[in-house]
Amino acid sequence: MSTLILSQQSEEHELQRRREELAQLETELSNAEARLAGVNAGLTTFEIRYLSVVGDKYDELAKIEKEIAKIQGLDFDDNYDGDSLADDEVGCGQNRLHSDKLKKLYKEVARKFHPDLTSCPQERQHRHQLMVEVNRAYESGAEDRLQELLEAGASLEAVETNGAMSAEMILLLRKIAETKQRLDEIETEIAETTASEIYKLKRRVETAEVQEDDLFADLVLQVDRQIRKARNRLFHLKLIFQDEQTEAAVA
C-alpha cells in the first residue's frame, strides 16, 4: 500500500475520531447547560420565597435600627445588608502560584505548537487558537487542561507532517476547543453558585423539609426575636433621650 494511501487513511481516521469527540462534548455541554439552568431556576425560586417570608421582617428590623442609629447620632447606611446570605466567599479570583510541573508543561506546548513554527496559513491559525487555550489554562493554573492540550496537539503531528491540515480538521479542532471552554465556564459557574451562602441555606431548608421541619419558621422566629430586642432598645433609648432633653430644658 502506498505512503499516500496510508497518509489519507491516517487523516481520515483522525477526522473520524475528532468528529466523535466533538459529538460527545456537545452532548456533555447540553447536559451541563441543563444542569446550570436547573440550579439557577431553583435558586431564583428559593430567593423569591425567602424574600416573601423573611424579607419584610428584615426590612422592619432595618427601620428600627435606623431609628436607633439616629438617636445615637450615628450614620446608618441604607444600602447596608448586614451579613448577606448571598455573599459568595469562594475566592475565585485568588492568585495561584504556578508549580514547576505547570511551567514545564507550558514550555513544552509552546515549544512544539507555537504559530511561528509553521509557514502554512491554515496551520498557523490553528496553532494560534491552540496557544490561546494554552495561555488561558496556564494563567488559571489548570494543569490537567494543559496536559490535555499537549496530548491533543501531539496526536495530530503525524497527520500534519504529511501536509497542511484539511479545512474540516481545523474546524473540528476549533469547535472542540470552544466547546471545552464553554464546559469549563459552566462547571465553574455551577460550582460558584452552589458554594454561595444563599444556596447553602436553600439546601438546609430543603433538607429540613424532608425531615418535616420548617426551617423558614425558625428563621422568622429568630428575626422576630431580633425585632423585639431592637424595639426594647429603641424604647429605652427614647426614654433616656427624653430625660436628657427635660434636664437640659430645666437647666
C-alpha positions, 0 to 999 in steps of 0.5 A: 500500500502506498505512503499516500494511501496510508497518509489519507487513511491516517487523516481520515481516521483522525477526522473520524475520531475528532468528529466523535469527540466533538459529538460527545462534548456537545452532548456533555455541554447540553447536559451541563447547560441543563444542569446550570439552568436547573440550579439557577431556576431553583435558586431564583425560586428559593430567593423569591420565597425567602424574600416573601417570608423573611424579607419584610421582617428584615426590612422592619428590623432595618427601620428600627435600627435606623431609628436607633442609629439616629438617636445615637447620632450615628450614620446608618447606611441604607444600602447596608445588608448586614451579613448577606446570605448571598455573599459568595466567599469562594475566592475565585479570583485568588492568585495561584502560584504556578508549580514547576510541573505547570511551567514545564508543561507550558514550555513544552506546548509552546515549544512544539505548537507555537504559530511561528513554527509553521509557514502554512496559513491554515496551520498557523491559525490553528496553532494560534487558537491552540496557544490561546487555550494554552495561555488561558489554562496556564494563567488559571493554573489548570494543569490537567487542561494543559496536559490535555492540550499537549496530548491533543496537539501531539496526536495530530503531528503525524497527520500534519507532517504529511501536509497542511491540515484539511479545512474540516480538521481545523474546524473540528479542532476549533469547535472542540476547543470552544466547546471545552471552554464553554464546559469549563465556564459552566462547571465553574459557574455551577460550582460558584453558585452552589458554594454561595451562602444563599444556596447553602441555606436553600439546601438546609431548608430543603433538607429540613423539609424532608425531615418535616421541619420548617426551617423558614419558621425558625428563621422568622422566629429568630428575626422576630426575636431580633425585632423585639430586642431592637424595639426594647432598645429603641424604647429605652433609648427614647426614654433616656433621650427624653430625660436628657432633653427635660434636664437640659430644658430645666437647666 
